[in-house]
Amino acid sequence: MINVLIYKESRFPADRVKIRQFVEQYLTHKISGKIEVGVSIVGDRKMKQLNTTYRKLPETTDVLSFPLDDPGVSTREDIKVGFSPEKSAPDKTWRLGDVIVSYPQAVMEAAENNKLVDEQIQALIAHGLDHLMGIHHE
């Protein structure tokens, strides 16, 4: 079971249902077990604030990820073999962390890449999820 907690600032028309379905499908193909992850859709002001606070970069960015670093599941090898309940939290849930997406940046990147905004949001969420699982892209 995958539980997706979604927060979205009300002025951004991101589709919660599409986001939830995408995250569930994406994670189902990569890991197993009882999973929880948060996805937030925010504006550039909030993204700049987070980027400044946590990365010391005073500018907006398209996506940030904040892993919870569950000590029971901390390596890529653990991800390959699946979630290990005996190393988990008492409720047997692997809490990956949070992915934060800047809606204005997604809109701009979608236009640059000739994509739909929903597709760009999904690409950014996938990138953030990979970081939460310890998969880093060049």
Residue pairs with C-beta under 8 A, 6 or more apart in sequence:
1 34
1 35
2 23
2 24
2 27
2 28
2 35
2 36
2 37
3 34
3 35
3 36
3 37
3 93
4 19
4 20
4 23
4 24
4 36
4 37
4 38
4 39
5 36
5 37
5 38
5 39
6 16
6 19
6 20
6 38
6 39
6 40
6 41
7 38
7 39
7 40
7 41
8 14
8 16
8 40
8 41
9 41
9 42
9 43
9 46
9 103
11 43
12 41
12 42
12 43
12 103
14 41
14 101
14 103
14 117
14 118
14 121
15 118
18 118
18 122
19 39
19 41
19 121
19 122
19 125
22 122
22 125
22 126
23 37
23 39
23 125
23 129
26 125
26 126
26 129
27 35
27 37
27 129
30 79
30 129
30 133
31 79
31 82
31 83
31 94
31 133
32 82
32 83
33 82
33 83
33 84
33 85
33 88
33 92
33 94
34 83
34 88
34 91
34 92
34 93
34 94
35 83
35 93
35 94
35 96
36 93
36 94
36 95
36 96
37 95
37 96
37 97
37 98
37 99
37 129
37 132
38 97
38 98
38 99
39 98
39 99
39 100
39 101
39 125
40 98
40 99
40 100
40 101
41 101
41 103
41 121
42 50
42 100
42 101
42 102
42 103
43 102
43 103
43 104
44 60
44 102
44 104
44 105
47 60
47 61
47 64
47 100
47 102
47 105
48 58
48 59
48 60
50 64
50 100
51 57
51 58
51 59
51 60
51 61
51 64
52 58
52 59
54 64
54 66
55 61
55 64
60 102
60 104
60 105
61 102
61 105
62 101
62 102
62 105
62 106
62 109
62 124
63 99
63 100
63 101
63 102
63 105
63 124
63 125
63 127
63 128
64 99
64 100
64 128
65 97
65 98
65 99
65 100
65 128
65 129
65 131
65 132
66 97
66 98
66 99
66 100
67 96
67 97
67 131
67 132
68 95
68 96
68 97
69 97
70 88
70 89
70 94
70 95
71 87
72 78
72 84
72 87
72 88
72 89
72 94
73 79
73 83
73 84
73 87
73 88
73 94
74 134
75 134
76 133
76 134
76 135
78 84
79 133
79 134
79 135
83 94
85 92
88 94
89 95
96 129
96 132
96 133
97 132
99 124
99 125
99 128
99 129
99 132
100 128
101 121
101 124
101 125
101 128
103 121
106 117
106 120
106 121
106 124
107 117
107 120
109 115
109 120
109 124
110 116
110 117
110 119
110 120
113 120
115 123
127 137
130 136
130 137
